[in-house]
Each structure stands twice: as structure tokens, then as C-alpha cells.
Amino acid sequence: MNRITARLATGLLIALLCDRADAYSVLGIRYPIGLTYKTCSGMSHSMAGTSAALPNDHNVGLRNPANLGLIAKTVFSSLATFDFTNISSEADGATANDMAFVPTTLAFGFPLGRIGTMGLSYEKRSGAEVRYQSTYPLEMQLQSVSGIDIDFARDGGMSVWQAGWGYSVGKWVQVGLSYERVYLNLKEARIKRIYGDFIHTSVDTSSIKFRGNGIRAGVIVPIDKLTMGLYGEYILESDAEYANALYDGTSSPSMDRKNFTLALPPSVSMGAAYAFSPEWLAGADVDMVLWDVYSSENLLVGAAKGTALSFSIGGQYIVAPNLLAPKYWEVMQYRTGFRYSQLPVETAREFAFTAGVGLPLSRGGGLLDIALEYGRRTDADYAGFTEEFLHFSFGFNGGRKWIKSTQSDY
């Protein structure tokens, strides 16, 4: 009986994903860490994540730490997102909706004079929140089994603290380096109920904890109106903890604890930005995640082998950036962008369009970023299932040159 029900549960899981589901992400269940967030400043976010070569006062080492070399004032940056997800099944027209609030970034930059600029930041790098509650009645009884209930929940994700430094070598090149402390926490619970002539319930819970160290380094090279950027990240291989408890309703829970080695994939990004005029700015990035290096001893399964590629392109327009007495709408920063990503599973893809606006709060000292992102995820192994998402993001950025005497620079 256990073999039969195990096969049923495994086979039905994909078919049940949208049947009475309350899910943050159906596809996220397959990924080793969860859906990744493109952590960056509000400006970069509304330009589809373009950031490798994008000069930005408030991108405090979140992507390319060399950007710290361009910051000459004390600044802070924040970004939070409301994530609305719609999951649909082509087979029966079933849909499910969910909403999550995700504070993604908080960062500070402190200029240190001739020795450069220091940056501190917190990032929510990925989220693993998943919920399923599904019932599958069998049309024909199989050995006194008439139906199965499956509940699944996963919580947690990966967050990163960074301490970085950036330096500008004259006007020729900016360099940056940051230390990262990586935290990964995942908790899963599976509840399976088999009913018919009898009711059988099993509960399977597990957790994974990882604490690691990483480095991020980058360079930015301005060439007249063109700016080139390159950065990479490497997280050192470290031990992780795994714990599992299984209760099948017939005996005492079985416990399993062990340590395993987790090697997260390194990544490399390169990009360019071009200032056509004071009004127009455009940028483009290409990102590569090297999943061949990833290893988790089969405890975080689902990663593709090879390199996952993504690209983004975005632009910004300011109507009248140089007028002495402009109207407010003439100094607002209008932005848009597009991105395409291969997700950590090689059969899964994601694309998104972004649009946003930067609202100046005071003369050069503060900015409120508002952005909308619409996108879709698909996975060839989940034929007939589609996820659409809408992100509403907002971030407040401030800064001040302390050598100024004015009281209104925020």
C-alpha cells in the first residue's frame, strides 16, 4: 500500500498544482533555492534590473560594488515589493491568486574622502514561499483508496549582508570589492491523507540551514558618453545542516540529521550604459549563473547543468534636467525596461516588462522610486501551467553632502 500511495502522491503533485491551490509560486517548488529577486536600487529595478554599468547614486554596492566609487555623499537606499501572482491551468481553466509583501533591500553608503566610499547593505536574494492544498478524488477505487489530500508548505529563502568598498581612480576607472555573509533557511512540510475504506495520514517535515561567506568584485570604466561595467560573485563552499522528521501514523516519528556540503553557483555580469544626452540614458546587461559549479548532495535538487543566461535592457528619460526653474513633471525620471531570464531549471523561463518613475523629493537629496513589473514564468515540464506576476515596488532614497551648510538637501 505504501508503494502505491507514494507513486500516486508523486504523480499527482504536478496535476494538483492549481487545484484549490494557495501558492506563492508553483514553479518555485522545483528550484533549489527559490525564485530569485533582482536586488538593486529603484532606478535599476524600473529599468528591468540593468545595473552593471549604470551610474546611480543609490545603487550602494547591491549589484556592482564599483558603483561605490562614484558616490561622493552619504546616501541610503531602500526597496520593497508587493508581489501579485496568478497561476492558471489550460487543462481545466482553474486559477489561483496570491499576494506577498517582500522588503528586498536596505543599503547605506559612506564616503571616506581620499580612500573611497564604504557601503553596507541587506538584500533578500530569493524567496521560497510555496503553499498547496489539494484534493484529488479517484474515479475508480484502487485497493480501497478513493482519494488523496495533499498539503505542501515551504518557507524561507536566502538573504545576504554586504560590507563593501569602492574607489575611483581619477576619472578613468572605478573599482569595488565587498564581503558577503550569506544566510539560507528553508523549511518544508508535507501532509498526505489517503481516504477510502480507511484514513491514513503521514507528515514529513524537513529544514535546511546554511551560513556562508562570499565575495563580490566589480569594475566600471567610463569612456565619454559610454560606460562599461563588469562584476562577479563567488560564494565559498560551506557546510549546511539538514534535519528531517517523518511520521506515517503507525509508529514513532523517525528522525534524521546530518551535515552536507553546499556549493552555490558563482555568477558574472557585464553591461554597458550610454548617455545620448542629458535627457536620455540607456543601459543593457548580460548575466550568467554557472550552475555547473552548484552542488548540494541532492538535498536541494532541481538545478540545471550549464550556464543560465539572462539579459536586460532599459532606458530613462528626463524632460528638462538642466532648466533653472523647471516644472516638477519636467524633472521626474521616466523609465522602462525588458528582461529575459533562464531560471535555475533549464526548462523554465521568465520574462518581464517594467515601467517606473523617479520622483525628486528635494533638490538633489532625495528620490521616491515607484515601479511596476509585469511578467510570466513557464516551464516545459509543467505543460499547461502558467504563472503571471505583477510587482508593485517602491523605494525611498536619500543623501547628503555633509560639507554643505544648507538644511534642505534631503
Secondary structure, DSSP 8 states (H G I E B T S, - for coil): -HHHHHHHHHHHHHHTTTSS---S-SGGGGSSS-EE-----HHHHHTTT--SS---TT--SSS-GGGGGG--SEEEEEEEEEEEEEEEETTT--EEEEEEEEEEEEEEEEE-GGG-EEEEEEEEEEE--EEEEEEEEEEEEETTEEEEEEEEEEEEEEEEEEEEEEEEETTTEEEEEEEEEEEEEEEEEEEEEEEESSEEEEEEEEEEEEEEEEEEEEEEEEETTEEEEEEEEEE--EEEEEEEEEE-SSSS-EEEEEEEEEB---EEEEEEEEESSSSEEEEEEEEEEEGGG-B-TTSS----SSEEEEEEEEEEEES-TT-SS--HHHH-EEEEEEEEEE-SSTTEEEEEEEEEEEEEEETTTEEEEEEEEEEEEEETTSTTEEEEEEEEEEEEEEEE-TT---S---
